[in-house]
Amino acid sequence: MLLAIVCIAGLTPGTATAWYLHHSGRGWPLALGAGLTVTAALPLALLATLSLFPPIGIAVGAASALAAFRAYDDGRVWVATAWAAAAFISLSCAGWAVT
């Protein structure tokens, strides 16, 4: 059940992009292409980067942690929690013990 929720959450940005572009009058080909690109861009880029060069994972983790601190200061709790989760995952993939 949790895996299904994570998969749906991963598809949501691409679906929203495709819906927005289609309803903006851009047409189905552009909307579907942009939706697929948005859906695949972040996970593929993150996995490729972390597997090829782990110090970039540390840099991504540090940048995510700074973004989380900034979002917490602005009062955006859900956004900050997402940034904190991204920092935890990237630092864990890079080999740092963040627990």
Contacts in CASP RR format, 6 or more apart in sequence:
PFRMAT RR
TARGET T0000
AUTHOR 0000-0000-0000
METHOD contacts of the structure
MODEL  1
MLLAIVCIAGLTPGTATAWYLHHSGRGWPLALGAGLTVTAALPLALLATL
SLFPPIGIAVGAASALAAFRAYDDGRVWVATAWAAAAFISLSCAGWAVT
10 39 0 8 1.000
10 43 0 8 1.000
11 39 0 8 1.000
13 38 0 8 1.000
13 39 0 8 1.000
14 34 0 8 1.000
14 35 0 8 1.000
14 36 0 8 1.000
14 38 0 8 1.000
14 39 0 8 1.000
15 35 0 8 1.000
15 39 0 8 1.000
17 31 0 8 1.000
17 34 0 8 1.000
17 35 0 8 1.000
17 38 0 8 1.000
18 31 0 8 1.000
18 32 0 8 1.000
18 33 0 8 1.000
18 34 0 8 1.000
18 35 0 8 1.000
19 31 0 8 1.000
20 31 0 8 1.000
21 27 0 8 1.000
21 30 0 8 1.000
21 31 0 8 1.000
21 34 0 8 1.000
21 35 0 8 1.000
22 28 0 8 1.000
22 31 0 8 1.000
46 60 0 8 1.000
46 90 0 8 1.000
49 56 0 8 1.000
49 57 0 8 1.000
49 60 0 8 1.000
50 56 0 8 1.000
50 57 0 8 1.000
50 60 0 8 1.000
50 90 0 8 1.000
50 93 0 8 1.000
50 94 0 8 1.000
54 93 0 8 1.000
54 94 0 8 1.000
54 95 0 8 1.000
55 94 0 8 1.000
56 94 0 8 1.000
57 90 0 8 1.000
57 91 0 8 1.000
57 93 0 8 1.000
57 94 0 8 1.000
58 90 0 8 1.000
58 91 0 8 1.000
58 94 0 8 1.000
58 96 0 8 1.000
60 86 0 8 1.000
60 87 0 8 1.000
60 90 0 8 1.000
61 86 0 8 1.000
61 87 0 8 1.000
61 90 0 8 1.000
61 91 0 8 1.000
61 94 0 8 1.000
62 87 0 8 1.000
64 83 0 8 1.000
64 84 0 8 1.000
64 86 0 8 1.000
64 87 0 8 1.000
64 90 0 8 1.000
65 83 0 8 1.000
65 84 0 8 1.000
65 87 0 8 1.000
67 83 0 8 1.000
68 80 0 8 1.000
68 81 0 8 1.000
68 83 0 8 1.000
68 84 0 8 1.000
68 87 0 8 1.000
69 80 0 8 1.000
70 80 0 8 1.000
71 77 0 8 1.000
71 79 0 8 1.000
71 80 0 8 1.000
71 83 0 8 1.000
72 80 0 8 1.000
87 98 0 8 1.000
88 98 0 8 1.000
91 98 0 8 1.000
92 98 0 8 1.000
END
